[in-house]
């Protein structure tokens, strides 16, 4: 059995919904176990023990969330040169554009020598006021379907040995 590790952080619920949808999509593949884990609870052994990854973060101040950065800070060197070539995808819940969060994760993944197997998915909530930014988020059914599709595609590719 292969393991797809889905690491996420979510303050207002949007990114959690996206990560849960990706896990749901992956759960339909019996040869792959999808493990949904909050970033603060994810250790280097979790990263090394997985066969593929989905990294899901909100965009905070035009960057990935600090809790996701902390996850990468804690796990980067212990996993370095131990996870080369494994597949990954990125999900971002953004208030404005999310591109910098995507770039940050891509740079880290490049250092880990991971292989992007799906285009990054950015869901833009257009939250621009302090009240809207801090409000609970509800991700649209269409965007959740896209997250499910990424989870399913990654799991199916892992099961088939494509990546």
Z-matrix of the N, CA and C atoms (Angstrom, degrees):
N
C 1 1.459
C 2 1.523 1 108.72
N 3 1.323 2 116.03 1 135.29
C 4 1.456 3 121.77 2 176.80
C 5 1.519 4 109.45 3 -96.87
N 6 1.329 5 115.96 4 157.66
C 7 1.463 6 121.54 5 -177.92
C 8 1.518 7 110.52 6 -119.73
N 9 1.327 8 115.68 7 128.11
C 10 1.460 9 123.21 8 172.55
C 11 1.525 10 106.74 9 -105.06
N 12 1.323 11 116.66 10 112.28
C 13 1.460 12 122.25 11 -179.60
C 14 1.527 13 108.78 12 -92.49
N 15 1.324 14 115.46 13 122.03
C 16 1.467 15 121.25 14 178.44
C 17 1.521 16 106.66 15 -110.53
N 18 1.324 17 115.97 16 107.05
C 19 1.460 18 122.58 17 -178.06
C 20 1.520 19 107.90 18 -101.98
N 21 1.341 20 115.76 19 129.98
C 22 1.464 21 119.17 20 -177.04
C 23 1.523 22 111.47 21 -144.10
N 24 1.319 23 113.70 22 160.04
C 25 1.468 24 121.96 23 166.13
C 26 1.515 25 106.33 24 -133.52
N 27 1.326 26 115.75 25 142.85
C 28 1.456 27 119.77 26 179.01
C 29 1.516 28 109.55 27 -152.32
N 30 1.315 29 116.45 28 125.12
C 31 1.455 30 121.41 29 176.97
C 32 1.531 31 110.90 30 -97.58
N 33 1.323 32 116.92 31 -37.64
C 34 1.464 33 120.44 32 -175.19
C 35 1.526 34 113.44 33 -111.01
N 36 1.330 35 116.61 34 6.12
C 37 1.462 36 120.81 35 173.73
C 38 1.508 37 116.20 36 95.41
N 39 1.315 38 119.37 37 -17.41
C 40 1.460 39 120.77 38 -178.06
C 41 1.518 40 112.99 39 -64.22
N 42 1.311 41 116.32 40 -49.64
C 43 1.463 42 119.72 41 -178.83
C 44 1.519 43 110.65 42 -67.38
N 45 1.320 44 117.33 43 -35.43
C 46 1.472 45 120.05 44 177.01
C 47 1.525 46 109.91 45 -60.00
N 48 1.317 47 117.84 46 -44.53
C 49 1.460 48 121.11 47 178.99
C 50 1.524 49 110.76 48 -60.22
N 51 1.326 50 116.28 49 -41.34
C 52 1.461 51 120.36 50 -179.97
C 53 1.527 52 111.05 51 -65.57
N 54 1.331 53 116.71 52 -44.48
C 55 1.469 54 121.08 53 179.88
C 56 1.523 55 110.97 54 -65.47
N 57 1.337 56 117.24 55 -41.28
C 58 1.467 57 120.55 56 178.41
C 59 1.524 58 111.12 57 -63.63
N 60 1.336 59 116.71 58 -38.25
C 61 1.462 60 119.94 59 178.38
C 62 1.536 61 110.39 60 -65.73
N 63 1.332 62 117.38 61 -40.82
C 64 1.470 63 120.34 62 177.28
C 65 1.521 64 110.11 63 -62.44
N 66 1.330 65 117.20 64 -41.95
C 67 1.468 66 121.24 65 178.18
C 68 1.518 67 110.76 66 -63.53
N 69 1.317 68 116.40 67 -39.63
C 70 1.465 69 120.73 68 177.25
C 71 1.524 70 111.08 69 -62.03
N 72 1.331 71 116.22 70 -42.97
C 73 1.466 72 119.86 71 178.21
C 74 1.514 73 111.84 72 -62.72
N 75 1.324 74 116.59 73 -39.86
C 76 1.468 75 120.94 74 179.97
C 77 1.521 76 111.78 75 -72.10
N 78 1.314 77 117.09 76 -26.84
C 79 1.470 78 120.22 77 -175.22
C 80 1.524 79 113.03 78 -66.77
N 81 1.309 80 117.75 79 -15.30
C 82 1.457 81 121.08 80 177.76
C 83 1.520 82 113.57 81 -79.20
N 84 1.309 83 117.26 82 0.16
C 85 1.467 84 121.69 83 -179.14
C 86 1.522 85 107.19 84 -108.52
N 87 1.343 86 117.72 85 105.21
C 88 1.468 87 120.03 86 -172.42
C 89 1.524 88 115.23 87 -63.97
N 90 1.323 89 117.86 88 -22.19
C 91 1.468 90 120.66 89 -178.01
C 92 1.530 91 113.00 90 -82.80
N 93 1.341 92 116.01 91 -3.37
C 94 1.465 93 120.65 92 -176.21
C 95 1.526 94 109.74 93 -127.65
N 96 1.332 95 115.27 94 130.19
C 97 1.459 96 121.69 95 174.01
C 98 1.521 97 108.26 96 -96.65
N 99 1.331 98 116.98 97 120.11
C 100 1.463 99 121.62 98 177.22
C 101 1.525 100 108.20 99 -90.39
N 102 1.327 101 116.35 100 123.79
C 103 1.462 102 122.39 101 178.54
C 104 1.512 103 108.61 102 -112.89
N 105 1.324 104 115.86 103 112.51
C 106 1.461 105 122.69 104 178.77
C 107 1.522 106 107.60 105 -93.89
N 108 1.343 107 117.16 106 119.33
C 109 1.455 108 121.11 107 -176.65
C 110 1.513 109 111.75 108 -135.37
N 111 1.325 110 115.87 109 135.55
C 112 1.456 111 120.88 110 173.77
C 113 1.525 112 108.93 111 -67.28
N 114 1.309 113 116.60 112 142.54
C 115 1.469 114 121.65 113 -177.00
C 116 1.531 115 112.86 114 -54.05
N 117 1.353 116 119.61 115 -44.24
C 118 1.469 117 118.17 116 -178.57
C 119 1.530 118 113.59 117 -64.72
N 120 1.322 119 117.23 118 -21.27
C 121 1.464 120 121.65 119 -177.60
C 122 1.526 121 113.15 120 -94.57
N 123 1.313 122 117.47 121 -0.44
C 124 1.462 123 121.07 122 -174.22
C 125 1.525 124 109.91 123 -97.81
N 126 1.319 125 114.71 124 127.01
C 127 1.464 126 122.71 125 -175.73
C 128 1.534 127 110.73 126 -109.28
N 129 1.334 128 116.97 127 165.63
C 130 1.463 129 119.82 128 177.77
C 131 1.532 130 113.28 129 -53.80
N 132 1.323 131 118.11 130 -38.35
C 133 1.471 132 120.53 131 179.99
C 134 1.526 133 111.29 132 -62.32
N 135 1.331 134 117.14 133 -33.00
C 136 1.464 135 120.38 134 177.20
C 137 1.525 136 110.37 135 -64.80
N 138 1.319 137 116.27 136 -41.82
C 139 1.463 138 121.40 137 -179.16
C 140 1.528 139 109.83 138 -67.21
N 141 1.316 140 116.93 139 -49.11
C 142 1.459 141 121.26 140 -178.35
C 143 1.532 142 110.57 141 -64.09
N 144 1.317 143 117.56 142 -33.89
C 145 1.459 144 121.41 143 -177.19
C 146 1.515 145 115.03 144 -79.86
N 147 1.321 146 117.86 145 -7.45
C 148 1.469 147 120.84 146 -179.10
C 149 1.525 148 110.70 147 -94.31
N 150 1.330 149 114.60 148 157.40
C 151 1.470 150 121.16 149 -179.89
C 152 1.522 151 112.94 150 -101.86
N 153 1.321 152 117.30 151 -13.45
C 154 1.457 153 123.22 152 179.10
C 155 1.511 154 108.73 153 -162.38
N 156 1.349 155 116.31 154 167.61
C 157 1.461 156 120.25 155 -170.88
C 158 1.527 157 111.96 156 -144.24
N 159 1.322 158 114.07 157 147.51
C 160 1.458 159 121.52 158 163.51
C 161 1.520 160 105.42 159 -126.68
N 162 1.327 161 116.17 160 125.63
C 163 1.453 162 122.24 161 178.36
C 164 1.527 163 107.37 162 -106.61
N 165 1.335 164 116.77 163 121.64
C 166 1.466 165 121.59 164 -175.87
C 167 1.527 166 109.41 165 -124.21
N 168 1.314 167 115.73 166 123.62
C 169 1.460 168 120.47 167 -176.04
C 170 1.516 169 111.28 168 -142.49
N 171 1.335 170 116.50 169 150.79
C 172 1.460 171 118.17 170 166.26
C 173 1.530 172 109.05 171 -79.57
N 174 1.307 173 114.45 172 159.50
C 175 1.449 174 120.63 173 170.05
C 176 1.526 175 106.43 174 -88.87
N 177 1.322 176 116.31 175 122.21
C 178 1.468 177 121.36 176 176.70
C 179 1.521 178 108.28 177 -123.74
N 180 1.315 179 116.50 178 119.98
C 181 1.460 180 121.31 179 179.44
C 182 1.528 181 111.31 180 52.60
N 183 1.307 182 115.72 181 46.19
C 184 1.470 183 124.55 182 177.76
C 185 1.522 184 113.00 183 63.45
N 186 1.330 185 117.12 184 29.92
C 187 1.464 186 121.24 185 179.88
C 188 1.522 187 109.11 186 -150.20
N 189 1.344 188 116.07 187 169.44
C 190 1.458 189 118.47 188 173.63
C 191 1.526 190 108.52 189 -64.31
N 192 1.311 191 116.33 190 155.34
C 193 1.460 192 121.35 191 -179.48
C 194 1.528 193 110.87 192 -61.42
N 195 1.313 194 115.94 193 147.11
C 196 1.458 195 121.55 194 179.56
C 197 1.515 196 113.33 195 -57.61
N 198 1.330 197 117.24 196 -36.06
C 199 1.475 198 119.81 197 178.60
C 200 1.526 199 111.41 198 -65.99
N 201 1.330 200 117.28 199 -34.23
C 202 1.464 201 119.64 200 175.33
C 203 1.528 202 109.76 201 -70.66
N 204 1.319 203 117.33 202 -40.29
C 205 1.470 204 120.51 203 177.06
C 206 1.524 205 109.41 204 -60.76
N 207 1.332 206 117.23 205 -41.87
C 208 1.463 207 121.01 206 177.24
C 209 1.533 208 110.59 207 -60.46
N 210 1.337 209 116.87 208 -43.37
C 211 1.464 210 120.66 209 176.98
C 212 1.526 211 110.53 210 -55.98
N 213 1.332 212 116.61 211 -49.62
C 214 1.463 213 119.92 212 -179.69
C 215 1.536 214 110.86 213 -65.04
N 216 1.327 215 117.88 214 -39.81
C 217 1.468 216 120.70 215 177.96
C 218 1.529 217 111.47 216 -59.00
N 219 1.316 218 117.17 217 -41.56
C 220 1.468 219 121.38 218 -176.44
C 221 1.524 220 113.51 219 -76.94
N 222 1.324 221 116.76 220 -27.20
C 223 1.462 222 119.40 221 -172.76
C 224 1.528 223 114.11 222 -107.39
N 225 1.318 224 117.91 223 -15.11
C 226 1.465 225 120.73 224 -171.65
C 227 1.535 226 112.29 225 -57.89
N 228 1.300 227 117.61 226 -59.72
C 229 1.470 228 119.14 227 -174.89
C 230 1.525 229 113.36 228 -69.82
N 231 1.321 230 120.10 229 -38.41
C 232 1.467 231 118.03 230 176.44
C 233 1.541 232 113.41 231 -62.47
N 234 1.341 233 117.59 232 -27.53
C 235 1.471 234 120.95 233 -179.20
C 236 1.526 235 113.09 234 -94.88
N 237 1.326 236 116.90 235 -12.64
C 238 1.464 237 121.10 236 -176.20
C 239 1.521 238 111.03 237 -56.07
N 240 1.332 239 115.52 238 132.43
C 241 1.469 240 124.59 239 -179.66
C 242 1.523 241 113.70 240 66.06
N 243 1.328 242 117.37 241 12.53
C 244 1.466 243 120.56 242 177.99
C 245 1.528 244 111.71 243 -115.27
N 246 1.342 245 116.89 244 -7.59
C 247 1.467 246 120.02 245 -176.28
C 248 1.531 247 111.64 246 -129.52
N 249 1.312 248 116.76 247 16.69
C 250 1.467 249 121.90 248 -177.17
C 251 1.532 250 111.80 249 -51.62
N 252 1.333 251 115.28 250 137.58
C 253 1.455 252 121.67 251 173.00
C 254 1.520 253 115.69 252 82.56
N 255 1.309 254 118.13 253 -4.39
C 256 1.469 255 119.48 254 -178.25
C 257 1.534 256 110.32 255 -75.40
N 258 1.326 257 116.82 256 150.94
C 259 1.467 258 120.75 257 -176.61
C 260 1.531 259 112.22 258 -80.71
N 261 1.340 260 114.02 259 152.75
C 262 1.461 261 119.12 260 175.11
C 263 1.525 262 110.21 261 -151.45
N 264 1.337 263 113.28 262 162.26
C 265 1.463 264 122.04 263 172.71
C 266 1.520 265 107.84 264 -141.89
N 267 1.324 266 116.25 265 160.88
C 268 1.468 267 122.18 266 -177.14
C 269 1.524 268 109.85 267 -126.64
N 270 1.342 269 115.09 268 136.41
C 271 1.460 270 123.41 269 173.84
C 272 1.525 271 108.08 270 -122.41
N 273 1.336 272 117.06 271 131.55
C 274 1.461 273 121.57 272 179.52
C 275 1.517 274 109.37 273 -130.24
N 276 1.320 275 115.93 274 129.50
C 277 1.464 276 122.64 275 171.68
C 278 1.528 277 106.09 276 -100.32
N 279 1.321 278 116.68 277 109.68
C 280 1.460 279 121.51 278 -170.92
C 281 1.518 280 112.15 279 -114.44
N 282 1.316 281 114.75 280 151.65
C 283 1.451 282 120.40 281 173.11
C 284 1.512 283 111.72 282 -89.51
N 285 1.351 284 116.00 283 -31.91
C 286 1.459 285 118.58 284 -179.25
C 287 1.526 286 112.52 285 -123.94
N 288 1.342 287 118.79 286 -62.69
C 289 1.469 288 115.64 287 179.76
C 290 1.525 289 114.69 288 -139.18
N 291 1.310 290 121.03 289 -29.78
C 292 1.459 291 122.51 290 174.51
C 293 1.512 292 116.81 291 77.44
N 294 1.327 293 117.53 292 -5.92
C 295 1.462 294 120.60 293 -173.97
C 296 1.531 295 113.12 294 -63.27
N 297 1.321 296 117.56 295 -37.66
C 298 1.460 297 118.51 296 -179.14
C 299 1.529 298 111.23 297 -68.59
N 300 1.311 299 118.19 298 -37.64
C 301 1.465 300 120.74 299 175.97
C 302 1.529 301 109.86 300 -61.11
N 303 1.309 302 116.72 301 -41.86
C 304 1.471 303 120.99 302 177.20
C 305 1.523 304 110.37 303 -61.39
N 306 1.336 305 116.70 304 -45.53
C 307 1.476 306 120.54 305 179.82
C 308 1.527 307 111.12 306 -61.50
N 309 1.327 308 116.96 307 -41.56
C 310 1.463 309 119.83 308 -179.26
C 311 1.531 310 110.96 309 -62.36
N 312 1.308 311 116.54 310 -45.84
C 313 1.467 312 119.72 311 179.88
C 314 1.524 313 110.32 312 -66.36
N 315 1.316 314 117.69 313 -39.80
C 316 1.470 315 120.50 314 178.81
C 317 1.526 316 111.38 315 -61.67
N 318 1.312 317 117.76 316 -38.34
C 319 1.480 318 120.45 317 178.79
C 320 1.517 319 110.85 318 -65.91
N 321 1.326 320 116.70 319 -41.70
C 322 1.464 321 120.32 320 178.29
C 323 1.526 322 109.49 321 -65.24
N 324 1.328 323 116.51 322 -45.35
C 325 1.467 324 120.88 323 179.58
C 326 1.528 325 111.13 324 -61.89
N 327 1.317 326 117.39 325 -35.57
C 328 1.459 327 120.72 326 176.39
C 329 1.527 328 110.29 327 -63.66
N 330 1.313 329 117.30 328 -42.72
C 331 1.457 330 120.84 329 177.06
C 332 1.518 331 111.98 330 -62.69
N 333 1.319 332 116.25 331 -36.49
C 334 1.469 333 121.08 332 176.88
C 335 1.532 334 110.98 333 -77.51
N 336 1.315 335 117.03 334 -8.47
C 337 1.461 336 123.66 335 -177.44
C 338 1.526 337 111.88 336 62.47
N 339 1.337 338 115.07 337 36.92
C 340 1.460 339 120.56 338 174.69
C 341 1.519 340 108.69 339 -79.87
N 342 1.315 341 115.18 340 165.03
C 343 1.458 342 121.35 341 -178.69
C 344 1.525 343 109.58 342 -116.84
N 345 1.322 344 116.78 343 116.22
C 346 1.470 345 120.84 344 175.97
C 347 1.522 346 108.21 345 -68.88
N 348 1.338 347 116.30 346 126.19
C 349 1.466 348 119.61 347 -178.03
C 350 1.532 349 112.08 348 -116.84
N 351 1.314 350 116.12 349 3.31
C 352 1.470 351 121.24 350 175.62
C 353 1.521 352 107.21 351 -149.46
N 354 1.312 353 115.49 352 149.55
C 355 1.463 354 119.00 353 174.14
C 356 1.524 355 108.31 354 -64.99
N 357 1.337 356 117.82 355 143.16
C 358 1.465 357 119.50 356 177.71
C 359 1.521 358 110.21 357 -58.97
N 360 1.319 359 115.84 358 140.16
C 361 1.466 360 120.66 359 177.32
C 362 1.519 361 108.55 360 -104.68
N 363 1.322 362 115.97 361 118.52
C 364 1.463 363 122.06 362 176.13
C 365 1.514 364 107.86 363 -111.03
N 366 1.332 365 115.47 364 121.67
C 367 1.463 366 121.43 365 174.10
C 368 1.524 367 106.56 366 -104.32
N 369 1.321 368 116.68 367 116.59
C 370 1.465 369 121.73 368 -176.70
C 371 1.524 370 110.17 369 -97.47
N 372 1.324 371 115.83 370 120.19
C 373 1.472 372 121.44 371 -179.66
C 374 1.528 373 111.97 372 -89.49
N 375 1.324 374 117.32 373 -13.08
C 376 1.469 375 123.92 374 -178.41
C 377 1.522 376 112.38 375 61.36
N 378 1.322 377 117.48 376 24.43
C 379 1.471 378 121.53 377 177.35
C 380 1.524 379 108.24 378 -74.77
N 381 1.339 380 116.66 379 117.71
C 382 1.456 381 120.43 380 -175.20
C 383 1.528 382 114.26 381 -125.38
N 384 1.305 383 118.36 382 -15.66
C 385 1.460 384 120.29 383 177.61
C 386 1.521 385 108.86 384 -100.33
N 387 1.320 386 118.10 385 156.77
C 388 1.474 387 119.04 386 178.20
C 389 1.532 388 112.48 387 -53.16
N 390 1.325 389 116.77 388 -39.77
C 391 1.467 390 120.20 389 -179.66
C 392 1.528 391 111.12 390 -65.41
N 393 1.314 392 117.01 391 -44.01
C 394 1.468 393 120.94 392 -179.67
C 395 1.529 394 111.41 393 -69.91
N 396 1.311 395 116.59 394 -37.13
C 397 1.470 396 120.35 395 179.94
C 398 1.518 397 110.39 396 -64.11
N 399 1.318 398 117.71 397 -41.47
C 400 1.466 399 121.74 398 -176.44
C 401 1.531 400 113.76 399 -86.69
N 402 1.317 401 117.44 400 -9.08
C 403 1.470 402 121.11 401 -178.30
C 404 1.526 403 111.04 402 -71.82
N 405 1.329 404 117.40 403 150.49
C 406 1.471 405 120.06 404 173.83
C 407 1.531 406 109.76 405 -58.08
N 408 1.316 407 115.46 406 141.27
C 409 1.466 408 121.46 407 -178.18
C 410 1.520 409 110.52 408 -102.77
N 411 1.319 410 114.99 409 147.71
C 412 1.460 411 121.91 410 172.69
C 413 1.524 412 106.38 411 -125.49
N 414 1.323 413 115.11 412 117.21
C 415 1.460 414 121.16 413 -178.41
C 416 1.524 415 108.73 414 -85.44
N 417 1.306 416 116.65 415 138.18
C 418 1.467 417 121.53 416 -175.76
C 419 1.531 418 111.01 417 -65.36
N 420 1.330 419 116.17 418 152.41
C 421 1.468 420 119.31 419 176.38
C 422 1.532 421 112.84 420 -56.20
N 423 1.324 422 117.71 421 -38.49
C 424 1.472 423 120.35 422 179.93
C 425 1.528 424 110.71 423 -63.96
N 426 1.322 425 117.55 424 -42.89
C 427 1.465 426 120.30 425 179.09
C 428 1.525 427 110.93 426 -68.25
N 429 1.320 428 117.76 427 -36.67
C 430 1.470 429 119.96 428 176.68
C 431 1.524 430 110.91 429 -66.10
N 432 1.321 431 117.17 430 -34.67
C 433 1.465 432 120.46 431 175.16
C 434 1.523 433 110.15 432 -62.85
N 435 1.314 434 117.30 433 -40.85
C 436 1.469 435 120.56 434 177.27
C 437 1.527 436 111.16 435 -62.14
N 438 1.335 437 117.00 436 -39.19
C 439 1.469 438 120.90 437 177.19
C 440 1.531 439 110.71 438 -65.43
N 441 1.340 440 116.66 439 -43.32
C 442 1.476 441 120.80 440 176.69
C 443 1.519 442 110.74 441 -59.43
N 444 1.331 443 115.40 442 -42.57
C 445 1.465 444 120.17 443 -179.51
C 446 1.529 445 111.27 444 -61.99
N 447 1.321 446 117.72 445 -40.13
C 448 1.469 447 120.66 446 178.46
C 449 1.522 448 109.76 447 -65.02
N 450 1.334 449 117.50 448 -45.15
C 451 1.463 450 120.44 449 178.13
C 452 1.522 451 111.70 450 -60.28
N 453 1.324 452 116.43 451 -43.81
C 454 1.467 453 120.57 452 -179.76
C 455 1.529 454 111.34 453 -66.86
N 456 1.321 455 117.17 454 -42.80
C 457 1.471 456 120.29 455 -179.39
C 458 1.518 457 111.13 456 -64.06
N 459 1.314 458 116.35 457 -43.25
C 460 1.469 459 119.37 458 179.92
C 461 1.532 460 110.29 459 -64.54
N 462 1.324 461 116.43 460 -45.88
C 463 1.481 462 119.98 461 179.59
C 464 1.519 463 111.56 462 -64.39
N 465 1.321 464 118.13 463 -42.49
C 466 1.474 465 120.41 464 178.99
C 467 1.520 466 111.22 465 -64.14
N 468 1.327 467 117.55 466 -41.12
C 469 1.446 468 120.49 467 177.66
C 470 1.511 469 112.59 468 -64.31
N 471 1.331 470 116.20 469 -38.47
C 472 1.478 471 120.11 470 176.49
C 473 1.517 472 110.44 471 -65.60
N 474 1.325 473 116.82 472 -44.45
C 475 1.472 474 120.92 473 -178.27
C 476 1.528 475 111.35 474 -63.63
N 477 1.333 476 116.58 475 -36.89
C 478 1.452 477 121.26 476 -178.68
C 479 1.522 478 113.41 477 -81.49
N 480 1.339 479 116.40 478 -7.23
C 481 1.459 480 119.81 479 -178.59
C 482 1.512 481 113.84 480 77.64
N 483 1.325 482 116.63 481 13.92
C 484 1.462 483 120.97 482 178.45
C 485 1.525 484 109.55 483 -70.03
N 486 1.336 485 114.59 484 -38.28
C 487 1.467 486 120.19 485 175.08
C 488 1.501 487 109.22 486 -149.74
